[in-house]
C-alpha cells in the first residue's frame, strides 16, 4: 500500500496542471519572472505570426482588374475603345466611346451613331466598319472593351460572416476563414475567375476583430469583471491595465497572465507580474507582451473580500433590526400623541 501511495504522489508531481499559483510557471521550464525567460516582454517583443482570418474580421477587398470573360455582350454605359485608319485628319477616330442608354455609340458629327447594344465586340466592329464605309473609303476599324459598366465593382469593406465566408455579390461568396491574407487573395481571385478574365484583387484587413485578449478583475464577492480587447500586436501588461483605467479599489497587486496552450496541446503558462517593479521601478522583466487569447488576471484584496463576505452575512440581520426599530419608534409616536385609543 505504501508503494501505491508513493506512486500516486510521484504522479501528482509531474505533467501539466490546470491551474497553479502565479509564483510558479507552466511548463516548469519557464523560470517565471526571471530576466532569462523566453517569453517576450517590453524590451524584447516579437512580431506576431501572419494574420489568420476569422469571423468577425472585416476585410478590405479592392479589385484592380475586372474584365468579363468573352464573348462579352455590349450593354449601355460600357466603354468601347474604337480606332479607325484612313480617316480625315480633322475627324479622327481614336478614343473611348461610351454606349448611351439607347444602345448606340456616337462617332461624331461626320460619322453619326451606330447601334451596338447586345452585340459581341467582333459584331460591333463589323457594324461600325459598315457604317463608316458610307463616308470613308476602305476604313480599317479596331474595337475593344475599355470598361464594362455592367460588371459589378468590388471595392470596400467585406465582413467575414459566421459561416467563414465573404460575400462578393453577383460573383458569389468565398470561404476565407483560416487563411492568411495572401491565401485569401488567391481564393477570391479563383472565385472571380469563374466570370472574369484574369482578375486581380488587393486584400487587407480593415478591422482586426477576431484576435483578442481578456482582462479578468476579481470583484471581492461582488462578481468578476471581464473585458475583452482586440490585439494590435504591441500590447504589454501595462498597456492592458491602462485600458481599464488602472486597478480598482478592491484589486490587489497579485497579477498574472494565464496563457493557453496552442489548441490545448502541451502546457499552459502562468506568467507572474510584479506590479510595483514595472510601475515604480521601471523593471521590464515581468511587463510581458500580451498575446492573442491571453487572460490577464487581477486578483482581489483579501481584506476587501473578507469585508464583503461579512457584509453579506450581516446585512439581512441589519435590515431586520432596522425594521423592528422603525416599527417600535412608530408605535411609540402613536401612543405619545394619544392616538393609541382610536
For each residue, the residues with C-beta under 8 A, 3 or more apart:
1: 4 5
2: 5 6
3: 6 7
4: 1 7 8
5: 1 2 8 9
6: 2 3 9 10
7: 3 4 10 11
8: 4 5 11 12
9: 5 6 12 13
10: 6 7 13 14
11: 7 8 14 15
12: 8 9
13: 9 10
14: 10 11
15: 11
16: 26 27 261 266 267 268
17: 20 26
18: 268
19:
20: 17 24 25 26 270
21: 24 270
22: 254 255 256 270 271 272 273 297
23: 32 272
24: 20 21 28 32 270
25: 20 28 30 31 32 269 270 271 272
26: 16 17 20 30 267 268 269 270
27: 16 30 266 267 269
28: 24 25
29:
30: 25 26 27 37 38 39 269 271
31: 25 34 36 37
32: 23 24 25 37 271 272
33: 37 271 272 273 274 285 286
34: 31 37 285
35: 285
36: 31
37: 30 31 32 33 34 41 271 285
38: 30
39: 30 269 271 288 289
40: 44 45 46 288 289
41: 37 44 45 236 284 285 286 287 288 289
42: 45 236 238 278 284 287 289
43: 284
44: 40 41
45: 40 41 42 234 236 289
46: 40 289
47: 233
48: 51 231 233 291 292
49: 52
50: 180 181 182
51: 48 180 181 205 208 211
52: 49 178 179 180
53: 57 59 160 176 177 178 179 180 181 184 205 210
54: 57 160 164 177 178 210 211
55: 160 161 162 163 164 177 210
56: 159 160 161 162 209 210
57: 53 54 159 160 205 207 208 209 210
58: 157 158 159 160 205 206 207 209
59: 53 157 158 159 160 166 176 184 203 204 205 206
60: 156 157 158 202 203 204 205 206
61: 154 155 156 158 166 168 188 201 202 203
62: 154 155 156 201 202
63: 66 153 154 155 192 199 200 201
64: 200 201 202
65: 196 198 199 200
66: 63 148 151 153 154 192 196 199
67: 145 148 151 196 197 198 199
68: 72 145 148 150 151 195 196 197
69: 72 195 196 197
70: 120 121 197
71: 120 121 122
72: 68 69 120 121 145 148
73: 118 119 120
74: 78 80 99 116 117 118 119 120 121 124 145
75: 78 99 117 148 149 150
76: 99 100 101 102 103 117 149
77: 98 99 101 149 150
78: 74 75 98 99 145 147 148 149 150
79: 96 97 98 99 145 146 147 148 149
80: 74 96 97 98 99 105 116 121 124 143 144 145 146
81: 95 96 143 144 145 146
82: 93 94 95 96 97 105 107 128 141 142 143
83: 93 94 141 142
84: 87 92 93 94 128 132 136 139 140 141 142
85: 139 140
86: 136 137 138 139 140
87: 84 91 92 93 136 139
88: 91 92 110
89: 92
90:
91: 87 88 108 110 111
92: 84 87 88 89
93: 82 83 84 87 107 108 111 132 141
94: 82 83 84
95: 81 82
96: 79 80 81 82 146 147
97: 79 80 82 105 106 107
98: 77 78 79 80 105
99: 74 75 76 77 78 79 80 103 104 105 116 117
100: 76 103 104 105 106
101: 76 77
102: 76 115 117
103: 76 99 100 115 116 117 118
104: 99 100 113 114 115 116 117
105: 80 82 97 98 99 100 113 114 116 128
106: 97 100 112 113
107: 82 93 97 110 111 112 113 114 128 131 132
108: 91 93 111
109: 112
110: 88 91 107 135
111: 91 93 107 108 131 132 135
112: 106 107 109 131
113: 104 105 106 107
114: 104 105 107 124 127 128 131
115: 102 103 104 127
116: 74 80 99 103 104 105 119 123 124 127 128
117: 74 75 76 99 102 103 104
118: 73 74 103
119: 73 74 116 123 124 127
120: 70 71 72 73 74 123 124
121: 70 71 72 74 80 124 125 143 144 145
122: 71 125 126
123: 116 119 120 126 127
124: 74 80 114 116 119 120 121 127 128 143
125: 121 122 128 129 141 142 143
126: 122 123 129 130
127: 114 115 116 119 123 124 130 131
128: 82 84 105 107 114 116 124 125 131 132 141 143
129: 125 126 132 133 139 141
130: 126 127 133
131: 107 111 112 114 127 128 134
132: 84 93 107 111 128 129 135 136 139 141
133: 129 130 136 137 138 139
134: 131
135: 110 111 132
136: 84 86 87 132 133 139
137: 86 133
138: 86 133
139: 84 85 86 87 129 132 133 136
140: 84 85 86
141: 82 83 84 93 125 128 129 132
142: 82 83 84 125
143: 80 81 82 121 124 125 128
144: 80 81 121
145: 67 68 72 74 78 79 80 81 121 148
146: 79 80 81 96
147: 78 79 96
148: 66 67 68 72 75 78 79 145 151
149: 75 76 77 78 79
150: 68 75 77 78
151: 66 67 68 148 196
152: 169 170 171
153: 63 66
154: 61 62 63 66 168 169 171 192 201
155: 61 62 63
156: 60 61 62
157: 58 59 60 206 207
158: 58 59 60 61 166 167 168
159: 56 57 58 59 166
160: 53 54 55 56 57 58 59 164 165 166 176 177 210
161: 55 56 164 165 166 167
162: 55 56
163: 55 175
164: 54 55 160 161 175 176 177 178
165: 160 161 173 174 175 176 177
166: 59 61 158 159 160 161 173 174 176 188
167: 158 161 173
168: 61 154 158 171 172 173 174 188 191 192
169: 152 154
170: 152 195
171: 152 154 168 191 192 194 195 196
172: 168 191 194
173: 165 166 167 168 191
174: 165 166 168 187 188 190 191
175: 163 164 165 187
176: 53 59 160 164 165 166 179 184 187 188
177: 53 54 55 160 164 165
178: 52 53 54 164
179: 52 53 176 183 184 187
180: 50 51 52 53 183 184
181: 50 51 53 184 185 203 204 205
182: 50 185 186
183: 179 180 186 187
184: 53 59 176 179 180 181 187 188 203
185: 181 182 188 189 201 202 203
186: 182 183 189 190
187: 174 175 176 179 183 184 190 191
188: 61 166 168 174 176 184 185 191 192 201 203
189: 185 186 192 193 199 200 201
190: 174 186 187 193
191: 168 171 172 173 174 187 188 194
192: 63 66 154 168 171 188 189 195 196 199 201
193: 189 190 196 197 198 199
194: 171 172 191
195: 68 69 170 171 192
196: 65 66 67 68 69 151 171 192 193 199
197: 67 68 69 70 193
198: 65 67 193
199: 63 65 66 67 189 192 193 196
200: 63 64 65 189
201: 61 62 63 64 154 185 188 189 192
202: 60 61 62 64 185
203: 59 60 61 181 184 185 188
204: 59 60 181
205: 51 53 57 58 59 60 181 208
206: 58 59 60 157
207: 57 58 157
208: 51 57 205 211 230 231 232
209: 56 57 58 212 230
210: 53 54 55 56 57 160
211: 51 54 208 230 231 292
212: 209 228 229 230 231 292 293
213: 228 229 231 235 240 290 291 292 293 294 295 296
214: 226 227 228 229 294 295 296
215: 226 227 228 229 240 241 243 244 296 298
216: 224 225 226 295 296 297 298
217: 224 225 226 227 244 248 251 298
218: 224 250 251 297 298 299 300 305
219: 222 223 224 225 250 300
220: 250 300 301 304 305 307 308
221: 305 308 309 312
222: 219 250 308
223: 219
224: 216 217 218 219
225: 216 217 219 248
226: 214 215 216 217
227: 214 215 217 243 244
228: 212 213 214 215
229: 212 213 214 215 235 240 243
230: 208 209 211 212
231: 48 208 211 212 213 235 290 291 292
232: 208 235
233: 47 48
234: 45 239
235: 213 229 231 232 239 240 289 290
236: 41 42 45 239 240 287 288 289 290
237: 240 241 255 257 273 278 286 287 288 290 296
238: 42 241 242 278 279 287
239: 234 235 236 242 243 290
240: 213 215 229 235 236 237 243 244 290 296
241: 215 237 238 244 246 247 296 298
242: 238 239 245 246
243: 215 227 229 239 240
244: 215 217 227 240 241
245: 242
246: 241 242
247: 241 251 253 275 298
248: 217 225 251 298
249: 304
250: 218 219 220 222 300 301 304 305 308
251: 217 218 247 248 298 299 300 301
252: 298 299 300 301 302
253: 247 275 276
254: 22 298 299
255: 22 237 272 273 275 296 297 298 299
256: 22 270 271 272 273 296 297
257: 237 269 270 271 273 288 290 294 295 296 297
258: 268 269 270 294 295 297
259: 268 269 270 271 291 293 294 295
260: 264 268 293 294 295
261: 16 264 265 266 267 268 269
262: 265 266
263:
264: 260 261
265: 261 262
266: 16 27 261 262
267: 16 26 27 261
268: 16 18 26 258 259 260 261
269: 25 26 27 30 39 257 258 259 261
270: 20 21 22 24 25 26 256 257 258 259
271: 22 25 30 32 33 37 39 256 257 259 286 288
272: 22 23 25 32 33 255 256 286
273: 22 33 237 255 256 257 278 286 287 288
274: 33 277 278 283 285 286
275: 247 253 255 278 279
276: 253 279 280 281
277: 274 280 281 283 285 286
278: 42 237 238 273 274 275 281 282 283 284 285 286 287
279: 238 275 276
280: 276 277
281: 276 277 278
282: 278
283: 274 277 278 286 287
284: 41 42 43 278 287
285: 33 34 35 37 41 274 277 278
286: 33 41 237 271 272 273 274 277 278 283
287: 41 42 236 237 238 273 278 283 284
288: 39 40 41 236 237 257 271 273
289: 39 40 41 42 45 46 235 236
290: 213 231 235 236 237 239 240 257 294 296
291: 48 213 231 259 294
292: 48 211 212 213 231
293: 212 213 259 260
294: 213 214 257 258 259 260 290 291
295: 213 214 216 257 258 259 260
296: 213 214 215 216 237 240 241 255 256 257 290
297: 22 216 218 255 256 257 258
298: 215 216 217 218 241 247 248 251 252 254 255
299: 218 251 252 254 255
300: 218 219 220 250 251 252 304 305
301: 220 250 251 252 304 305
302: 252 305 306
303: 306 307
304: 220 249 250 300 301 307 308
305: 218 220 221 250 300 301 302 308 309
306: 302 303 309 310
307: 220 303 304 310 311
308: 220 221 222 250 304 305 311 312
309: 221 305 306 312 313
310: 306 307 313 314
311: 307 308 314 315
312: 221 308 309 315
313: 309 310 316
314: 310 311 317 318
315: 311 312 318 319
316: 313 319 320
317: 314 320 321
318: 314 315 321 322
319: 315 316 322 323
320: 316 317 323 324
321: 317 318 324 325
322: 318 319 325 326
323: 319 320 326 327
324: 320 321 327 328
325: 321 322 328 329
326: 322 323 329 330
327: 323 324 330 331
328: 324 325 331 332
329: 325 326 332 333
330: 326 327 333 334
331: 327 328 334 335
332: 328 329 335 336
333: 329 330 336 337
334: 330 331 337 339 340
335: 331 332 338 339 340
336: 332 333
337: 333 334
338: 335 341
339: 334 335 342
340: 334 335
341: 338
342: 339
